[in-house]
Amino acid sequence: MDFNGNSYPTVNNWSILDETDQNGRYKTDIHLAVADLDEVPEELTLHLVSVTRYEEVTDKWKVPLYQKQ
C-alpha cells in the first residue's frame, strides 16, 4: 500500500539455488513484480506475513528497484 492508500497486486517468483554462501546457506533468487504501478518508488518496504525463523540484521539492505522495459 502506498502513502495514498492505494494497493497494488503483486506476483512473485522465487527459487533456491544450488550454490551456498560463505556460511553454508543456500542462496535464493526472488523476483517481485508489481502491477499497475506507474512509477518506480525510491523506497519500498516489505513486511513478512508468516515467519518461522529470522535473524536480526545490523545494516539495512539496499536493493535497487528496476522498471521492466
C-alpha positions as CSV (number, residue, x, y, z in Angstrom):
1,M,0.0,0.0,0.0
2,D,1.4,3.4,-0.9
3,F,1.1,6.7,1.1
4,N,-2.2,7.5,-0.7
5,G,-3.8,4.3,0.5
6,N,-3.6,2.5,-2.9
7,S,-2.7,-1.1,-3.0
8,Y,-1.2,-3.0,-6.0
9,P,-1.4,-6.6,-6.9
10,T,2.0,-8.4,-6.9
11,V,3.3,-11.6,-8.4
12,N,6.4,-13.3,-7.0
13,N,8.7,-16.0,-8.2
14,W,11.5,-17.4,-6.1
15,S,13.9,-20.3,-6.2
16,I,16.5,-21.8,-4.0
17,L,19.8,-22.1,-5.9
18,D,22.3,-25.0,-5.8
19,E,25.1,-22.7,-4.5
20,T,25.7,-21.7,-1.0
21,D,27.2,-18.6,0.7
22,Q,30.2,-18.5,3.0
23,N,28.1,-19.7,5.9
24,G,26.8,-22.7,4.0
25,R,23.3,-21.3,3.5
26,Y,21.6,-21.9,0.1
27,K,21.3,-18.7,-1.9
28,T,17.8,-17.7,-3.1
29,D,16.6,-15.7,-6.1
30,I,13.5,-13.6,-5.7
31,H,11.6,-11.8,-8.4
32,L,8.7,-9.5,-7.3
33,A,6.5,-7.9,-10.0
34,V,4.1,-5.1,-9.0
35,A,1.2,-4.5,-11.4
36,D,-0.3,-1.1,-12.2
37,L,2.5,0.9,-10.6
38,D,3.1,4.0,-12.7
39,E,6.5,5.0,-11.2
40,V,9.3,3.1,-9.6
41,P,9.4,4.3,-5.9
42,E,12.6,5.5,-4.3
43,E,11.9,3.2,-1.4
44,L,9.9,0.0,-0.9
45,T,9.3,-1.8,2.4
46,L,8.5,-5.5,2.5
47,H,6.7,-6.9,5.6
48,L,6.8,-10.6,6.4
49,V,3.4,-12.1,6.9
50,S,4.5,-15.5,8.1
51,V,7.9,-16.2,9.7
52,T,9.3,-19.5,11.1
53,R,12.7,-18.0,11.8
54,Y,14.6,-14.8,11.2
55,E,17.9,-13.2,12.1
56,E,18.3,-9.6,13.1
57,V,20.4,-7.6,10.7
58,T,22.7,-4.8,11.8
59,D,22.7,-2.9,8.5
60,K,19.8,-2.2,6.2
61,W,19.8,-4.0,2.9
62,K,20.0,-1.8,-0.2
63,V,18.4,-3.5,-3.2
64,P,18.0,-1.5,-6.4
65,L,14.4,-1.3,-7.8
66,Y,14.2,-1.8,-11.6
67,Q,11.5,-0.9,-14.0
68,K,10.7,-3.6,-16.7
69,Q,11.5,-2.1,-20.1
